[in-house]
């Protein structure tokens, strides 16, 4: 079906590819927003647990001074519970930070892909205007137009698949989205996303 649309209105297909990339970027930004919120909530909980731990320490000291072993034991028991919860919260915050960085990388890579598609669209429009103003079709061959359209359409398909997968918050689906991003020519290099 896309081949038919390519032949009828290649510019429309290219514009649709750009809109699809925008949708994927918006979906990833929404996931990023949820991740930032989760990090904030976990940071707040960690702060509350640390404050509660300090409060319990003061209660233990007070109970020991008053020779209230039962109160001291209860406070120590609560401190042990807090000590067990703190690493879990710290791990959750670390995971959120890593995910945040990863999602920001997706956004950067997708934005680069969007710029690339826009450049292709501008080049296509320029080639079309050259044909219409000069009437000279020798400089722009149908093969080059078809190759450009094939590339834009295949990018559209790959990004559409990645969009479907990025919308799902499941980690397995996100790893599949990573795979499709690599198929679309978006790769992680060191600490940066690149497009090829």
N, C-alpha and C positions, 0 to 999 in steps of 0.2 A: 504494500500500500504506500509506503514511504517513497518507493521508486517512482510511483505514479505522481505523487505530489512534488517530488524533486523535479520532474520533467515539466510539470505545469507551472509551479511557482517555487523555484529554488530559493528565492529571497525569503519567502514566508517560512520555509523549513528552517533556514538559518536563524531567522528571528525567533522561531519557536525553540530552537536549541538554546538560545541565550535565555529565554524566559524559563526554560526547564532548569538551567544552571542556577538562576535566581531562586527558584523554588527550593532547590536542594540547599543552597546557602541559607535560606530562611529557616529550613527545617533543622539544619545543623546549629544555627544560632539559637533556636528554641531549646535544643538539647543542651547547648552550652549554658543557657540561662538557668535551666533546671540544675545543672551541675554546680553552678556558682551558688545557687540557693542552698543546695545540699551541703556544700562546703561551709557556708555561713552558719547554717543550723548546727552542724557538727562542731564548728569552732565555738559557737555560743554554748553548746552543751559541755564541751571540754572545759571552758572557762568556769561554768557553773560547778562542775565536778571538782575542779581544783579549789574553788572557793569553799565548797562544802567540806572538802578534805581538811583545809586549814581550820575551818570552824570546828570540825570534829577533834582536831589536835588540841584546840583550846579547851574543849569540853573534857577531853581526857585529862589534861593538866589540872583542870578545876576539880574533876572527880577524884583524882589521886590526892590532891591537897585536902579534900573533905573526907578522905578515906571511904569512898563509895566505889568499891570494886565492881559492883554490879553495873553501875553507870559507865565506868571505864571500859569494862568488857563489851558492853553494847556499842560504845563509840568505836572501839577497836574493830569490832565485827563489821560495822558500817564502813570503816576506813578500808578494810580488806575488800569489801564489795566495790568501793570506788576505785581502788587500785586495779581491780580486774576490768573495770569499764574503761579506764583511761587509755590503755593500748588499743582497744577496739576503736575508740573515737579517733585516736591519732592515725591509725591505719586508714580509717574512712576519709579523714582529711587529706592524707597523702594520696589516696586513690583519686579523690576529687581533683586535686591539683594536677595529677598526671593526666587525667581525662580532660581537664580544662585545656591543658597545653596541647593535647592531641586534637581536640576539636578546633582550637584556634588554628592549628596547622591545616586542618581540612578546609577551614574557611579561607585561609590564605591561598591554598592550592586551587580551590574552586574559583576564587576571584581571579587568579591568574588565568585559569582556563576560560573564564568568561571574557577577559580582556582579549585573549587569543581569538576566541570566536567572533568578537566584535571587530577585530582587525581583519579577519577573513571576510566578514560581511562588508566592511568598507572597501576592501580590495575587489570584491565581487561587484559591488555597486559602481566602482570606478571603471571596471572592465565593461560593464553594461553601458555606462554613459559614453565611453570611448567608442563602442560599437555604434551607438545611436547617433553620435555627433559626427563621426568620421565615416561611418558606413563601411569601415575597413575591418573586416572580420579576420584578416590574415594574422593580426597581432594577437588575437585571442582565439584559441582553437576550442572546439567543442570538447576535446579531450581534457584540456586544462580546466574548463568549467565543470565537466563531469567529475574530474578528480577532486576538485574543490568541494563539490556537493557531496560526493561520497564520504569525504573526510568529515564534513559538517554533520551529515546524517549519522554516520557511525558514532561520532562524538555524542550526538543527541541520544542515540540508543543506549550507549554506555552510561551516560549521565542519568537517563531515565531509570535504568536498572539500579544505579547507585542511589538515586533519590528514594526509590521504593524501599531499599534496604536501610537507608539512613533514618527514615521515618520511624522504624521500629527501634525501640530502646534496648532491645535484647542484645547482649554482648556478642552472641554468635552472629546475629544479623549485622552488627557493626563490623565484625571482622570480614564478613562477606562484602560489605560496602567498601572496605579497604581494598579487597581484591578487585572489585570493579573499578575503583579509582585507579589502581595500577594498570588495569586494562585500558582505561581512558587516558593513560599517559601521565598520571599524577603519582609521584614517588616521594618517599621520605629519604632525605639525604642528610645524614648527620643530625642536625637539629632544625632542618628546614625542609619544607615541601617544595618540590620542583615539578614543572610540567615539561614533557618532551613531545 
